């Protein structure tokens, strides 16, 4: 993140929008229902990648309004759709292996998801808003979801069934 920020400042880039993850406020102990931007970091992260994303968020938010650069952070939750190289491919691999038929835990954990085009739209809106400076989004972080929370395994079933796999 430091190199990106420095390069933006050196090249007189006006705005920087960082694509983070909603996982930066999730410690895995309980579902987050109706979460908002007031949620704080849990102190421990599920993995190193999420820890690094949180650290990058801090650097990018601190760089706001320095050398003409305005910044904000977007935190999509469980992104899927065109261009997805991680989430749905993981589900497909589980289905192909036969492991997709098994549910870990009670199966009642809730989650929200974000369609890839909604993530892209959020980036466009953030860029336009940072440019307009009418509404202050600069230096802030925002969660991006479809606003359709559902049971995680129900979503997995819908995706896999839509791709022709049986539960």
Phi, psi and omega per residue, in radians:
X1 nan -0.641 -3.135
X2 -1.052 -0.764 -3.136
X3 -1.122 -0.696 3.125
X4 -1.125 -0.812 3.137
X5 -1.064 -0.845 3.139
X6 -1.041 -0.754 3.128
X7 -1.115 -0.725 3.099
X8 -1.054 -0.786 -3.128
X9 -1.165 -0.742 3.130
X10 -1.121 -0.661 -3.089
X11 -1.592 0.113 3.109
X12 1.057 0.617 3.030
X13 -1.166 2.389 -3.057
X14 -1.515 -0.514 -3.070
X15 -2.489 2.551 3.123
X16 -2.346 2.104 3.122
X17 -2.013 2.085 -3.084
X18 -1.734 2.217 3.087
X19 -1.562 1.789 -3.104
X20 -1.748 -2.369 -3.126
X21 -2.725 2.518 3.052
X22 -1.100 -0.325 -3.124
X23 -1.129 -0.208 -3.134
X24 -1.184 -0.222 3.074
X25 -1.992 0.201 -3.062
X26 -1.984 2.182 3.132
X27 -1.812 0.019 3.098
X28 1.504 -0.081 -3.053
X29 -1.462 -0.513 3.123
X30 -2.727 2.691 3.126
X31 -1.125 2.602 3.030
X32 -1.831 1.917 3.121
X33 -1.879 2.273 -3.120
X34 0.967 0.849 3.080
X35 -1.316 2.763 3.081
X36 -2.499 -3.097 -3.035
X37 -1.183 -0.131 3.118
X38 -1.407 -0.191 3.139
X39 -1.102 2.459 3.138
X40 -1.825 2.917 3.122
X41 -1.117 2.421 -3.088
X42 -1.288 -0.204 -3.112
X43 1.648 -0.592 3.029
X44 -2.218 2.561 -3.061
X45 -2.024 2.760 -3.126
X46 -1.169 -0.515 3.112
X47 -2.778 3.032 -3.080
X48 -1.123 -0.655 -3.128
X49 -1.034 -0.773 3.140
X50 -1.150 -0.707 3.070
X51 -1.010 -0.814 3.140
X52 -1.139 -0.659 3.088
X53 -1.089 -0.726 3.130
X54 -1.131 -0.734 3.097
X55 -1.078 -0.744 3.120
X56 -1.106 -0.706 3.078
X57 -0.940 -0.834 -3.114
X58 -1.043 -0.779 3.132
X59 -1.117 -0.740 -3.105
X60 -1.202 -0.688 3.105
X61 -1.188 -0.632 3.095
X62 -1.194 -0.475 -3.130
X63 -1.339 -0.116 -3.118
X64 -1.047 2.344 3.101
X65 1.135 0.443 3.035
X66 -1.918 2.222 -3.133
X67 0.977 0.638 3.066
X68 1.378 0.091 -3.123
X69 -1.633 2.203 3.010
X70 -1.898 2.476 -3.018
X71 -2.310 2.759 2.900
X72 -2.733 2.910 -3.072
X73 -2.149 2.343 3.040
X74 -1.965 2.383 -3.079
X75 -2.116 1.368 3.087
X76 -1.181 2.679 3.134
X77 -1.986 2.106 3.062
X78 0.848 1.072 -3.120
X79 -1.183 2.470 3.110
X80 -2.613 2.818 3.086
X81 2.209 -2.835 -3.108
X82 -0.931 2.321 3.126
X83 1.514 -0.072 3.138
X84 -1.152 2.075 3.123
X85 -1.931 0.092 -3.073
X86 -2.215 -1.087 -2.929
X87 -1.162 -1.086 -3.115
X88 -1.146 -0.705 3.055
X89 -1.009 -0.629 3.071
X90 -1.096 -0.768 3.121
X91 -1.096 -0.718 3.124
X92 -1.106 -0.749 3.104
X93 -1.077 -0.686 3.076
X94 -1.087 -0.763 -3.131
X95 -1.117 -0.761 -3.138
X96 -1.099 -0.596 -3.117
X97 -1.400 -0.211 -3.079
X98 1.592 -0.189 -3.120
X99 -1.304 -0.272 3.131
X100 -1.174 -0.187 3.134
X101 -1.478 -0.133 -3.091
X102 -1.887 2.439 3.117
X103 -1.855 2.285 3.077
X104 -1.542 2.295 3.129
X105 1.427 -2.788 -3.079
X106 -1.310 -0.334 -3.093
X107 1.424 0.118 -3.086
X108 -1.866 0.148 -3.129
X109 -1.242 2.356 -3.110
X110 -1.639 2.613 3.088
X111 -2.678 2.830 2.992
X112 -2.082 2.733 -3.034
X113 -2.246 2.849 -3.119
X114 -2.381 2.049 3.096
X115 -1.173 2.439 -3.044
X116 -0.937 -0.692 3.136
X117 -1.161 -0.507 3.061
X118 -1.221 -0.615 3.062
X119 -1.115 -0.807 3.127
X120 -1.051 -0.760 3.128
X121 -1.092 -0.681 3.101
X122 -1.079 -0.678 3.105
X123 -1.139 -0.723 3.109
X124 -1.101 -0.811 3.130
X125 -1.077 -0.724 3.125
X126 -1.099 -0.772 -3.138
X127 -1.086 -0.797 -3.140
X128 -1.119 -0.701 -3.123
X129 -1.228 -0.694 3.077
X130 -1.076 -0.673 3.119
X131 -1.169 -0.726 -3.050
X132 -1.284 -0.538 -3.097
X133 0.993 0.267 3.098
X134 -1.245 -0.836 3.093
X135 -1.889 2.362 -3.082
X136 -1.489 1.754 3.000
X137 -1.859 -0.164 -3.064
X138 -1.060 2.313 3.096
X139 1.378 0.129 -3.073
X140 -1.986 2.896 3.093
X141 -2.048 2.517 -3.103
X142 -2.371 2.354 3.053
X143 -1.392 2.484 3.126
X144 -2.187 2.077 3.072
X145 -2.495 3.043 3.038
X146 -1.417 -0.088 -3.063
X147 1.003 0.677 3.097
X148 -2.347 1.145 -3.122
X149 -1.064 2.479 3.105
X150 -2.655 2.960 3.091
X151 -1.127 2.315 -3.076
X152 -0.912 -0.835 -3.053
X153 -1.255 -0.426 3.029
X154 -1.157 -0.752 3.099
X155 -1.070 -0.806 3.121
X156 -0.996 -0.786 3.133
X157 -1.064 -0.767 3.136
X158 -1.066 -0.769 3.132
X159 -1.105 -0.882 -3.076
X160 -1.147 -0.713 3.103
X161 -1.135 -0.659 3.088
X162 -1.111 -0.439 3.111
X163 -1.648 0.082 3.067
X164 1.648 0.138 3.113
X165 -1.659 2.538 3.129
X166 -1.708 2.579 3.061
X167 -1.537 nan nan
